[in-house]
């Protein structure tokens, strides 16, 4: 019995799909919901976005709808904007020859959903649902594969992967997200075609990796990428990233274990685990991360997580130090006061004690330190954790200190002294500043 029914689509999305279909129907075209939305309906998952397809050409779509975006107009794809909802609407296609491992040399439009299904990647993504009649089309047997727990390509797997190597990463993502088995013949084809991933731009790899790392069971997808030889070509720098104290299999195992326990679905957290230095050289980890060409903001966010984990790992056990004052208190408050502490706490719990080897490194008790610091934080108020600084830039300017690196160093030093309990009042802080300014001027 077909489970895909439009009544299970969230109301706003359902209404938008019906509006698109009705508009196209009035112009003589029949529109279908296709891809992920139909797939999720079949297995009873919530639909979060709608893609549609029809025989209408892009220029017709532009004329019929008031607000469109030609995001992939050359390949027959338009975005139709209806209020707060955006629907990707693609013309039925029969792709031409692929030569760059990503895009067809030419796009041949077709007239039926059955023809369109033949150019799609997996059978589970080649099912169609009419939003006006609930008619369901499944020309490649996607529903049977889904309900049978199998991920199959549309047609010959080697041909599909050779046409578009990014489908290999999608294979790993869908297998993990949908908990599907990959048949032996498709696994063999994936292994044989894995070298083609080196043709895919790093930006496209990061885009697909983003979907993997922000999804449930991301460790299964990454694990399958390792298993089928994709990592060496999609992320060659990662394949070589491990400290001198680890073999490659040990390094992979530690990352997979941490990804499995990671609770956050935030991209920076996933990248921080996947590319973690694991006791090795931080610069190598940074280079591997930057090879994906992330935005500066994303790269910095990942690096700050590594810095926080390193600081957390360096803490002495709470029963061995006085955390009420002094450098141990300042070190803890600086970690707790950082905006990334909640995610760093999650990473610490995910890594536990596996981020470093206790017999090779001092410490190696990241999980314990994270738990102790969280307990310490529960006893403090927000003002205790991040008190208002006693000194500011105006105070430095009043002493005619020149702006520059020294300003930041001075303000940081004064704040650390404040957290340590050495500076308790503004008067004490101003006196401290005068002494420091005088010594720096000599």
N, C-alpha and C positions, 0 to 999 in steps of 0.2 A: 504493500500500500504506500503510495507516494505521500511523504510527510511535508513536502514543500508547499505551503499555502501562504498567501499574502496576509492573511489575518494574523500571522505570527510576526509580521514586520512592525517595528515601532511606528506609531501613527504618523509622525511627521515625515518619515522616510517613505512610508506607504503612499501618503497623499502626493508627495513629490513624484514618485514613480508613476502613479496614475495620471498625474497632470502631463508628464512627458509623453506617456503612451496615448492619451486622448488627443493631444496636440498633433502628434505624428499620424494618428489614425485619421484625423480630419483632413490631413494632406495626402492620404492614400498609402501610409506606411504602417506596418505592424511592428511594435517595439517589444523587446523581451528583457527581463532582468536576467543577468548572466553572471557567472563566476562565483566569487566568494559568498555573496548573499544567498544564492541558491544552495550552495554547498552547506552553509551554516543552517539553513532551514531544514535540509534533509536530515542532519544529525541533531537537530533540536537545540542549536546554539543561537544566542542573541545576534541579530543583524545590526552592524554598526555603520555600514555604508552601502550604497547601491551603485552598481555598474549596470549599464544597459547597452543594448545593441539593436540595430535595425538596418534596413537597406538604404536609409536616407543618407545622402552624401553630406560632407561637412558644410558646403555652401548652402544647402537646404536647411540644415540645422541652424546656421547663423540667421537665416531669413525668418525662421519660424519662432525663434525664442529671443526675447528682449535682451537677455544678458548671457553671453557665452564667452568662453575663454578657449582660444585655439592652442591648448597645451601640447597637442600632438596632431595638429591638423594635417601635416604631410603624411601621416600614417592613418588618417581617418578618425582620429580621436578628438572630441570636443568636450569641454566641461559646460554643462548647463547649470546656471545658478538660479535657484528658486528660493528667495528669502535667505534663510540660514543654511539651506541644504544645497550641496553641490553634487551633481550626478554626472559621472563620466559616461558619455554616450559615444559609442564607436560604430562605425559603419561595418557591416558584414565584410569580411576580407578573405582572400585566398592569397597568402603571401608569396612573393617571388623568391628568387634564390638569395640565400644569406651568404655574404662573403667576409663580413667583418666580425663574425661571432656574436653579433648583437642585433643588427637591424637588417631587414630584407632589402635587397638592391632595388626592388620595386614593389609597389602595393597594388594588388589587383582586387578591386571590389567585387563582391559576390552578392547573390540575391536571396540566399536562404540561410537560416541558422544552422542547418545541417552542413552546409559548405563551410561556414564560419568555424564550426566545431573542429574541423579537420586541421586547422592551423594553430589550435590551442595546445598548451603544454601537457596538462594532466586531465584524465577523464573526469576527475572530481571538479574541475573548473570549466567543463564543457557541457553544463546542464543549463537549461533555459526555462524561465517561468514568465508567462504572460500576466502582467499585473492587473489586467482588466477581466480576464476569464479564468485565471488560475490554471490554464493549460500548461502542462509540464512536458518538456522535450528532453530526451536523454539519448542522443544518437550514438554516443561512444560507450555507454554502460557505466557512467560515473556513479550512479546511485548504488548499483550492485557492488562496485568496488569499495565505495565508502562504507556501506553497511557490512561488507565482508572484511573490513579492516586492511585493505590493500591499496597501495598507491601505485597507479599505472600511468604511463605516458599515453598520449593519444598517438596511436600508430607506433612506428619503430623508434625505440628509445635513442639509439645512436644518432638517428637523423634529427630528432627533436633537440638533443643536447648539442649537436654539431651546428644546428641553425642558430642557437642562442645559448651560449655557455652559462649565462646567468640562471638558466633553468636548473642547473646543478645545485646552486645554493637554495633555490626554491624547493627542490626535492628534499633537502635536509630540513628546511623550515616546515614544510607541510607534513612530512613524516613525523616530526616531533609534535607539532601543534595539534595534529589530528589523531595522533597515536596510531599511525598506519605502518604496516610492514612493507618493506621494499623487496619485491621479488628478485630472485637471483639474476635473471637476465637483465633487469634494469640496473641492478647494482654493478654488474659486469660492464654495462655500457657506461655508467657513470665513472667508473675507475678508468676506463679507456679514454674517455673524453675529458677527464680532469685537467690535462695540460692546457686545454682551450681557455681555462679561466684566466690564464696569464694575459689574454687578449682583452679582458674586461677592464674598463677604467676603474681606478681606485674609488672614485666618487660613487660609481654604481655598486661596487662591492660594499662600501660603507652603508649605502642606502638599504641594501638587502640585509646586511649585518645588523642594522638598526632594528629591523622587524624581528630578527631572530633573538637579539639580546633583550628586547622589551616584551617578549612573550613567555608564557608559561613553559616550563620544561626546556628552557634554552640550552641547558647542558646536553640534552639529547641531540639537538640539532648540531651543536659544535662537535660533539662526540662522533656523529655520523660523518661530519666533514673530515675529521681526522681519519676515520676508518676507511673512507672511500678515496683518500688521497687528495682531497680538495685543498686542504690547508697549504700544502707546499706551493700551490700555484695561485690561490686567492690571497693568501697571507704569508708569503714566503719568509718575511722577517719574523713572524710569530713562530714559525716552525723551528727557528734557530735560537729562540729566546729562552735560555735557561741558565741559571748560575753554575759556577764551576762545581758546586756540591751536588748537582742533580744530573741524572741521566735524562734524556728527552722524554722517556715514558713516565718517569717520576714527575717531571714538570707538567706534563699533560694531565696526569692523574690528579695532581693538586689543584690545577685550575678547574677541572671538571667537577671535583668534589665541592669546591667553593661556589661554583655556578649553581650547583644543585641546591645548596643550602641558602643561596642568596634570596632574600625576601623582596628586595626592591626590584621594580621593573623599569628603573631609570637607566637610560642609556649610558651615562657616565659611570654608573656603578658596574654595569656589565663589562664595559671596556676596561675599567680599572682592574677587574678580576682577570679578564682574558689576557691582558698585556702586563700583568703585575711582574715586577722584577724578581720576586721570589728569592730575595737574598742576593741577587746578582747585581749587575751594573745598571743603575737607574738610567743612564744615558742610552743604553741599548733598548730599554723598554720604551723610553721616550721616542727614540728613532723609529721603532716598530709601530708605535701609535701614530706618529706623524706621517708614516708612509701611506696611511689611509686618507690623508688630506682632510682631517676634520676641521671645523671652524676653530678659530683661535680661542673662542670662549669654551667650546667643548674640550679642547686639548688642555686648557688651563684647569678646568674643573676636574678632569681625570688626574692631572699631576698634583693638584691640591689634595685629592683623596689619598694618593700615595704618600704625600708629605705628612698628612695627619696620621695615617697608619704607622709610618715610621716613628713619629713622635710618640704614638700610643704604645708601640712595641718597646720603646726605650724606657718606659716608666718602671720604676722599682715597685715591687709588691707593696700594697698599702700597709700591711702589718710590719713592714721593715723600715718605714720612714714616718716622719711627722708631716702629715698633710695639712695641718692647721696653719702653717706659715712656711716661709722660705721657698727655695727653688722648686721643691716638689709640688707645692701648692700652685705656684705660678704655671708650671708645666701642665698641670691638670686643667687649670682654668683657661689657659690659652686654647687647649683642645676643645673644651666644652663650649667656649665662646665663639668658635668658628662656625660659620653657617652650614658647613658640611658635616657637622658632628652626627646628626641622625643617620646619614648615609654611611659615614665612616663606622659608626657603631654596628650597622647592619653588616658591613664588610668584615669587621672584626669577628662577629659571630659566625659568619659564613666560613672564614678562613680557620677559625679556632686556633689551634696550635700548629697548623700545617704550612703557614706562610714561610717559616724558616725552621731549620733543624736545630734542636736544642743542643746537640753534641757538636755542632759546627759553628753556631753563633751564640753570642751572649743573649739570654732571654729566650725568645721563641714562645712567648706566652701571650700572644695577641688576644686570644679568646678570654683568658682570665683577666687581663688588663681592661678589656672592654667591659666586662661584667662589673669589675670593681669601680671603674669610672662612672658607669651608669648608676651604681648604688650611691656613690659619692654625690653625684648630681642631684639625686632625689632628696638629699638633705639640704640643698641650697636653694635660695631664691634666685630669680633672674638677675637681681641687682648684685648678688654675691658672685654669680658666674661671670657677668660682664658689667662691672661697675663703670659709671661714667668716668672717663679719664680726668685726672686732676689737672693735666696740662693740655694745651692745644697749640695750634700754629700761631695764634695771636701772641701767645706768651713768648714764643721764640722770636717773633718779629719785633716785639717790644725791646728785646735785647740786641736788636740790629744784627741778628744772625742772618747770613745769606741763605736764601732758599737753595736746596740741593739735597743730595743723598744724606748729608748730616742731619737734616731736619727729621727725616723718617727714622733714622737710627736713634736719634735723641728721644723722639716721642715714644718709640717702641721700648727703649731702655727705661724711660720713666714709668711706662705702664706696667712693665714687668716688675719693677721695684714696688709699684703700688700693689700688684697682686701678691707679691711676696710679703707684704705687710711692712715694708721698710718706709714707705711714704703713706701716711694716713690722712694728712690734711693738705689743703692747697698751699698753705704757708710753708709746710715742709717741702712740698714739691717745687715751689718757686725758689726756695733756698738751694735745693739740690741743683736746680737748673742754672742758677748763677755760678755755682762752683764749677759745673761742667762747662759752661760757656767760657769761663775764665781760663780753665785748663786747655781748652781747645784753641784759645786765642794765642797761647804762649808759643 
